[in-house]
């Protein structure tokens, strides 16, 4: 009760709340207009697009504030625990999702299971914010994010068929819409924490999870009206490349490892890590607008993904496109290590999203083109399980490195930026390693086509 009394007395942040509320309404109207204007040409496509957008909203809303909740509880030294839990559950969830789809002969069932798991795991932190409940909700958010693979496969089986890169491009839009809608909500709730000074009140912050719970319930209900055509399950495998030979298996293993490296970099420099970084460099005064850092990333990730599929791959080729993405990412890592103001950080964060959009979509489209001889597991499931290892390690590495400085009142300003510099240069090394791995994969593909050509002509 004291929280709302304080809000009634101090109205210094009400302007920010009203502005963010207006932005929220505007984004909702724009999203509704886009959905209305989209014409996929298939029955049920539009409803599944809507469900995927709604499904992403609580994920976008909550994962960026998992670390903030930990620090608001005075647990910054072990904030890596709930952050790492997000990636940890994905290691097992994706493999289970493939097996569950095979057992029940549908993919919708696992999506329902993930929604139910989120409902159960959000309630404890709403009732009593603590380290334990923060870890529990992070597991729920992580399991929800593990449904990305299920949605990718569901879309492709029902509608995409042989157009794997079209599926990847279309499904890059709902997370962006979800980010647009969730960002003003984040900024509104963060603004209402102002009466605690530069600290975040966990009793106010927990309303993010209450709002997320509402969106999960809405998605749960709407999903009931979508009818999955079970006869289309696995029908798209005839358009895919079956992994048979040893070089093909080596290529796939390297691509999975590459996905883990990419995820390591992405989750060590964006999402909850980027939000916490802004809170540190602004001493907590970024509350009215800090939610929009993810929007900057998502917008340019979408741009990167679109130009990759429509322009770069066709004109430059896969290797040159991947190299361009790596160079852009390295420029971001070096630049962000030495930018100490929030405006500059917002601006350069665009390069982070752009480079990730180029690299991630290029790899994901390649994985979606492959298939195993067994139906119990899919290349997408294995790929995203390995990718989850990178997510877990990336969030752990960055938050653990900053734990001694980020939210300590005695932390030395120079010491913090020294740690940031170490982190970013480490990520530069990982990006270079990713480029080396992709270069070898490109050579394997080149040798494969040379052997095919030789066998054909002899």
C-alpha positions in Angstrom: 0.0 0.0 0.0 2.9 2.4 0.8 4.0 2.0 -2.8 0.9 3.5 -4.3 0.8 6.3 -1.6 4.4 7.2 -2.7 3.3 7.2 -6.3 0.4 9.6 -5.6 2.8 12.1 -3.8 5.6 12.2 -6.3 4.5 12.8 -9.9 7.9 13.5 -11.4 7.8 10.5 -13.6 4.1 10.7 -14.7 5.0 12.4 -17.9 7.2 9.5 -18.9 4.4 7.1 -18.0 1.9 9.0 -20.2 4.3 9.1 -23.1 5.1 5.4 -22.9 1.4 4.6 -22.6 0.7 6.6 -25.8 3.6 4.8 -27.5 2.1 1.4 -26.4 -1.3 2.3 -27.8 0.3 3.5 -31.1 2.4 0.2 -31.5 -0.7 -1.9 -30.7 -2.7 -0.1 -33.4 0.2 -0.4 -35.9 0.6 -4.1 -35.2 -3.2 -4.7 -35.7 -3.1 -2.7 -39.0 -0.1 -4.8 -40.2 -1.8 -8.1 -39.3 -5.0 -6.9 -41.1 -3.0 -6.0 -44.2 -0.9 -9.1 -44.4 -2.0 -11.6 -47.0 -0.4 -15.0 -46.7 -2.7 -16.8 -49.0 -3.3 -19.7 -46.7 -6.0 -20.5 -44.2 -4.9 -20.2 -40.6 -1.6 -18.5 -41.5 -2.7 -15.2 -40.1 -4.0 -16.6 -36.9 -0.7 -18.5 -36.3 1.2 -15.3 -37.0 -0.9 -13.5 -34.4 -0.4 -16.3 -31.8 3.4 -16.2 -32.4 3.4 -12.4 -31.8 1.4 -12.7 -28.6 3.6 -15.6 -27.5 6.7 -13.5 -27.8 5.4 -10.5 -25.8 5.9 -12.0 -22.3 9.3 -13.3 -23.3 10.5 -9.9 -24.6 8.9 -8.3 -21.5 10.6 -10.4 -18.9 13.9 -11.8 -20.0 15.5 -8.3 -20.1 14.5 -7.6 -16.5 15.6 -10.9 -14.9 19.0 -9.4 -14.0 17.4 -6.1 -12.9 15.1 -8.1 -10.5 18.2 -9.8 -9.1 20.0 -6.6 -8.4 16.9 -4.9 -7.0 16.9 -7.7 -4.4 20.5 -7.0 -3.5 21.8 -10.1 -5.3 23.9 -8.6 -8.0 26.9 -10.8 -7.1 24.9 -13.9 -8.1 22.7 -12.3 -10.8 24.2 -14.8 -13.2 22.2 -17.6 -11.7 18.8 -16.6 -12.9 20.3 -15.3 -16.2 22.0 -18.6 -16.9 18.8 -20.5 -16.0 17.2 -19.0 -19.1 19.7 -20.8 -21.4 20.1 -23.9 -19.2 16.6 -25.2 -19.7 16.8 -24.8 -23.5 19.5 -27.4 -23.7 17.0 -30.1 -22.8 13.7 -28.5 -23.8 14.3 -28.5 -27.6 15.3 -32.2 -27.7 12.2 -32.9 -25.6 10.0 -30.8 -27.9 11.0 -32.9 -30.9 10.3 -36.2 -29.1 7.0 -34.8 -27.8 5.9 -33.8 -31.3 6.8 -37.3 -32.6 4.9 -39.0 -29.7 1.7 -36.9 -30.0 2.0 -36.4 -33.8 1.7 -32.6 -33.5 3.7 -29.5 -32.6 0.9 -27.6 -31.0 1.0 -29.8 -27.9 4.5 -28.6 -26.9 3.5 -25.0 -27.3 0.6 -25.6 -25.0 2.9 -27.2 -22.5 5.3 -24.3 -22.6 2.5 -21.8 -22.0 1.2 -23.8 -19.1 4.8 -24.0 -17.7 5.1 -20.2 -17.9 1.8 -19.8 -16.1 3.0 -21.9 -13.2 6.5 -20.4 -13.0 5.4 -16.7 -13.1 3.1 -16.9 -10.1 5.7 -17.4 -7.4 7.7 -14.2 -8.3 4.4 -12.3 -8.4 3.6 -13.4 -4.9 7.1 -13.1 -3.4 10.1 -11.8 -5.3 13.3 -13.7 -4.3 16.4 -15.4 -5.7 14.5 -18.7 -5.9 11.4 -17.3 -7.5 13.5 -15.3 -10.0 15.3 -18.5 -11.1 12.0 -20.3 -11.4 10.5 -17.6 -13.6 13.7 -17.6 -15.7 13.2 -21.3 -16.4 9.7 -20.5 -17.5 10.8 -17.8 -19.9 13.6 -20.0 -21.2 11.2 -22.9 -21.9 9.0 -20.4 -23.7 11.9 -19.2 -25.9 12.6 -22.9 -26.7 9.4 -22.9 -28.7 11.1 -20.9 -31.4 12.1 -24.1 -33.1 8.6 -25.6 -32.8 7.1 -22.5 -34.4 9.7 -22.6 -37.2 9.0 -26.2 -38.0 5.2 -25.7 -37.6 5.2 -22.8 -40.0 7.4 -24.6 -42.6 5.4 -27.8 -42.5 2.0 -26.1 -42.7 2.9 -23.3 -45.2 6.5 -22.9 -46.1 7.3 -26.3 -47.6 10.4 -25.8 -49.7 10.7 -22.1 -48.9 12.8 -22.3 -45.7 14.4 -18.8 -46.0 10.8 -17.4 -46.5 9.8 -19.0 -43.2 12.8 -17.5 -41.4 12.1 -14.1 -42.9 8.4 -14.1 -42.0 9.0 -15.4 -38.5 11.5 -12.6 -37.8 8.6 -10.1 -37.8 6.5 -11.3 -34.7 9.4 -10.9 -32.2 9.9 -7.3 -33.5 6.2 -6.5 -33.0 6.3 -8.1 -29.6 9.4 -5.9 -28.7 7.5 -2.8 -29.9 4.6 -3.6 -27.6 6.6 -4.8 -24.6 9.1 -1.9 -24.5 6.7 0.9 -23.4 5.3 -1.5 -20.8 8.8 -2.1 -19.4 9.5 1.7 -19.3 6.2 2.4 -17.6 6.8 -0.2 -14.8 10.4 0.9 -14.5 9.3 4.6 -14.2 7.0 3.6 -11.4 10.0 2.4 -9.4 11.3 6.0 -9.1 10.4 6.5 -5.4 13.3 4.2 -4.4 15.8 6.7 -5.9 18.2 5.0 -8.2 17.2 1.5 -7.0 14.4 -0.6 -8.4 11.6 -1.6 -6.0 11.0 -5.4 -6.6 7.5 -5.0 -5.3 6.8 -2.7 -8.2 9.0 -4.6 -10.7 7.0 -7.8 -10.2 4.1 -6.3 -12.0 6.0 -7.0 -15.2 5.4 -10.7 -14.5 1.8 -10.1 -13.7 1.4 -8.4 -17.1 3.3 -11.2 -18.7 1.0 -13.7 -17.1 -2.0 -11.9 -18.7 -0.5 -12.2 -22.1 0.3 -15.9 -21.6 -3.4 -16.5 -20.7 -4.5 -14.6 -23.8 -2.2 -16.7 -26.0 -3.3 -19.9 -24.3 -6.9 -19.1 -25.1 -6.4 -18.0 -28.8 -4.1 -21.0 -29.5 -7.2 -23.2 -28.9 -8.8 -21.8 -32.1 -5.8 -22.7 -34.3 -6.2 -26.1 -36.0 -2.9 -27.7 -36.9 -3.2 -30.0 -39.9 -1.5 -33.1 -38.4 -1.3 -34.8 -41.8 1.4 -32.2 -42.8 3.7 -33.2 -40.0 7.1 -34.1 -41.5 5.7 -33.6 -45.0 8.3 -30.9 -45.8 11.3 -33.3 -45.3 11.1 -34.2 -49.0 12.3 -30.6 -49.8 15.2 -30.9 -47.4 18.7 -32.3 -47.5 19.1 -35.5 -45.5 22.4 -35.8 -43.6 24.0 -39.1 -44.6 27.7 -38.9 -45.2 30.5 -38.2 -42.7 31.4 -34.8 -44.2 27.7 -33.8 -43.9 27.6 -34.8 -40.3 30.9 -32.8 -39.6 29.3 -29.8 -41.4 26.2 -30.0 -39.2 28.1 -30.4 -36.0 30.3 -27.4 -36.9 27.1 -25.3 -37.7 25.6 -26.3 -34.3 28.9 -25.2 -32.6 28.8 -22.0 -34.7 25.3 -21.3 -33.5 26.5 -21.7 -29.9 29.3 -19.2 -30.4 26.9 -16.7 -32.0 24.5 -17.1 -29.1 27.4 -16.6 -26.7 28.2 -13.2 -28.2 24.6 -12.1 -28.5 23.6 -12.9 -25.0 26.8 -11.5 -23.5 26.2 -8.1 -25.0 22.4 -7.6 -25.3 19.1 -8.3 -23.7 19.3 -8.2 -19.9 23.1 -7.4 -20.1 22.4 -4.3 -22.3 19.6 -3.2 -20.0 21.8 -3.5 -16.9 24.6 -1.7 -18.7 22.4 1.3 -19.4 21.2 1.4 -15.8 24.8 1.5 -14.7 26.1 4.3 -17.0 23.0 6.4 -16.2 23.0 5.7 -12.5 19.4 4.5 -12.7 18.0 7.6 -14.5 17.3 5.7 -17.7 14.0 4.2 -16.4 11.6 6.1 -18.7 13.3 4.9 -21.8 15.6 1.9 -21.0 13.1 -0.6 -22.4 13.7 0.7 -25.9 17.3 -0.6 -26.1 15.8 -4.0 -27.2 13.7 -2.2 -29.8 16.9 -0.7 -31.4 18.4 -4.2 -31.5 15.3 -5.9 -32.9 14.6 -3.3 -35.6 18.1 -3.6 -37.0 18.1 -7.4 -36.5 15.0 -7.5 -38.8 16.8 -5.2 -41.3 19.9 -7.5 -41.2 17.8 -10.6 -41.7 15.8 -9.1 -44.6 18.8 -7.8 -46.5 20.6 -11.1 -46.0 17.8 -13.1 -47.6 16.9 -10.6 -50.3 20.2 -9.0 -51.3 23.4 -10.0 -49.6 23.3 -13.8 -50.2 22.3 -13.4 -53.9 24.9 -10.7 -54.7 27.8 -11.5 -52.4 27.4 -15.2 -51.5 27.1 -16.8 -48.1 30.8 -16.6 -47.1 31.1 -12.9 -48.0 27.8 -12.1 -46.2 28.9 -13.9 -43.1 32.2 -12.1 -43.2 30.4 -8.7 -43.5 28.3 -9.6 -40.4 31.4 -10.5 -38.4 33.2 -7.3 -39.4 30.1 -5.2 -38.3 29.9 -7.1 -35.0 33.6 -6.5 -34.3 33.2 -2.8 -34.9 30.3 -2.8 -32.4 32.2 -4.6 -29.8 35.3 -2.3 -30.0 33.1 0.8 -30.2 30.8 0.0 -27.3 33.8 -0.8 -25.0 34.7 2.9 -25.1 31.4 4.7 -25.4 30.4 6.0 -21.9 27.2 7.9 -22.7 23.7 6.5 -23.2 23.0 8.3 -26.5 26.2 6.8 -28.1 25.4 3.4 -26.7 21.9 3.4 -28.2 23.3 4.5 -31.5 26.0 1.9 -31.8 23.6 -0.9 -30.5 22.1 -0.7 -33.9 25.2 -2.4 -35.3 24.8 -5.1 -32.7 21.3 -6.0 -34.0 22.3 -5.6 -37.7 25.2 -7.9 -37.5 23.3 -10.5 -35.5 20.4 -10.4 -38.0 22.8 -11.1 -40.8 24.6 -14.0 -39.2 21.8 -15.6 -37.3 19.3 -15.7 -40.2 22.0 -17.1 -42.6 22.8 -20.0 -40.2 19.1 -20.6 -39.2 18.0 -20.9 -42.9 20.8 -23.4 -43.5 19.7 -25.6 -40.5 16.1 -25.5 -41.6 17.1 -27.0 -44.9 18.5 -30.2 -43.3 16.8 -33.3 -42.0 17.8 -36.5 -40.1 16.8 -40.0 -41.1 14.9 -40.3 -37.9 11.7 -38.3 -37.1 12.2 -38.4 -33.3 14.8 -35.6 -33.5 15.3 -32.7 -35.9 18.4 -30.8 -36.9 16.6 -27.7 -35.6 16.1 -29.3 -32.2 19.7 -30.4 -31.9 21.0 -27.0 -33.2 18.9 -25.0 -30.7 19.9 -27.3 -27.8 23.6 -26.6 -28.6 22.8 -22.9 -29.1 21.3 -22.8 -25.6 24.7 -23.8 -24.2 26.0 -20.6 -25.8 23.1 -18.6 -24.3 23.7 -20.0 -20.8 27.5 -19.4 -21.0 27.1 -15.9 -22.5 24.8 -14.5 -19.9 26.8 -16.2 -17.1 30.2 -14.8 -18.4 29.2 -11.2 -18.8 27.2 -10.9 -15.6 29.8 -12.8 -13.6 32.6 -10.6 -14.9 30.6 -7.5 -13.9 29.4 -8.8 -10.5 32.1 -7.2 -8.4 31.6 -3.7 -9.9 28.3 -3.2 -11.6 26.0 -2.4 -8.7 28.4 -2.0 -5.8 28.3 1.4 -4.2 32.0 1.3 -3.8 32.7 0.2 -7.3 35.4 2.2 -9.1 34.1 3.8 -12.4 37.4 3.0 -14.2 37.3 -0.6 -12.9 33.9 -1.2 -14.4 35.0 0.0 -17.8 38.1 -2.1 -17.5 35.9 -5.2 -17.0 33.7 -4.1 -20.0 36.8 -3.8 -22.1 37.9 -7.3 -21.2 34.4 -8.7 -22.0 34.2 -7.0 -25.3 37.7 -8.0 -26.5 36.9 -11.6 -25.5 33.7 -11.4 -27.6 35.8 -10.1 -30.5 38.0 -13.3 -30.2 34.8 -15.5 -30.2 33.6 -13.7 -33.4 36.9 -14.3 -35.1 36.6 -18.0 -34.0 33.1 -18.1 -35.5 34.5 -16.7 -38.8 37.1 -19.5 -38.9 34.5 -22.2 -38.2 32.3 -20.8 -41.0 35.2 -20.6 -43.4 35.9 -24.3 -42.8 32.2 -25.1 -43.3 32.3 -23.2 -46.6 35.3 -25.2 -47.7 33.5 -28.5 -46.9 30.5 -27.4 -49.0 32.8 -26.4 -51.9 34.6 -29.7 -51.7 31.3 -31.5 -51.7 30.2 -29.8 -55.0 33.6 -30.4 -56.5 33.3 -34.2 -55.8 29.7 -34.2 -57.2 30.9 -32.5 -60.4 33.9 -34.9 -60.7 31.7 -38.0 -60.2 29.2 -36.7 -62.7 31.8 -36.1 -65.4 33.6 -39.4 -64.8 
